[in-house]
């Protein structure tokens, strides 16, 4: 089985009990090992309002394999920022997540297609 990187926006929808997001993750988990970037973990932690939410988040993210940053991801992120920040408004967190997918040669599932669709070689899954 191969991996599929899940973007932060999808996980936010799942935690908000969005049926489309929950069903899509359930379907993808039949064919892929679902993983998330450590950047996604950090983005989700920032959204916690208290320790109880943070503990619940830790339980939730434990079901995913976490892809940590590496030298190759950092280098790829820098290339993406240099190439697309001015022309497409690419932000650092999105560049890190896109670079993670590219560096591991895995697909990316994101609700925000416009954040990534201009990156060549990125296997961006359509959503929903």
C-alpha angles and dihedrals in degrees: 000000000000131000132258121198114221118210123228094250092062092051092049088055091049091052088050088055095249107172095208092055094043092049093046093052091047090052094046091048088065091064105023142042102242116227138172135205120251083238089065090051090053092047091052093047089054088058094056115107098197145001093271091058090046091052091049089049091052090054091048096049092046088079091066130069107242119224110210127207119269137180091264092050090049092050092047090048091053090051092049093048092048091049102039112019095087099032100041106014093246109183126214097249092050091046090052092049093045091047090051091056092045095046092050092040092233135131125263125220112202135159090208099070092168090064092064113014094098094059110101118223092021110129096219113184116218117247138246 
